[in-house]
């Protein structure tokens, strides 16, 4: 489990100090992408703080508020999501302008994560403009944690816009999220039960019986999954503990439930 700060750049669309506008609206898209990245990282078991500012009174104020949120805690990485502008390719020249990432100094985790993101974006068709260094960005200069700023693609390039529309922000967010954590984002299934006793509900005991049938590999006959804690259920639970090399207990506690959950057949 890692901790991250993520923020979408600028104020919301339509407000003062909002982002760039072209075929795409930066403030609108960067918020969609940011929310989706946060969702994916959380589902993968990470802690993420949304440091986006939606009520800045000026560009400077937006930045200050983002930084104030970012610097509240120590995180593995601070990430800011932006969309670029400046291509002014209204007709489309068949060239994707693509993705670039900024940092103050490209080493360690900043470099590793950025390279992965750029590679993932390349796979989606966005040209790799590289990891670039600058001392001119307020966000990068004032975050106390290590930080990167991602320019996803260009709002004013017809080719980028067409690709963006084709791919959709969700796949882009996934490419970035997987670049951040360095592996696929997968929903972590929750443990259904952390304790099952003789007096537990029928469904809880049925769960235990099903899991025991799957995980216990000894000679005892499979249990009927009737949700009644009888002699046979007790017997198989004890045999399962023995199989794991554990001491006998009287009910399935968290350790047992976790083992049954982990060892279940897929
Ligand atoms: Zn921006």
Boltz pocket constraint, residues with backbone or C-beta under 6 A from the ligand:
constraints:
  - pocket:
      binder: B
      contacts: [[A, 9], [A, 10], [A, 19], [A, 20], [A, 26], [A, 81], [A, 82], [A, 83], [A, 84]]
      max_distance: 6.0
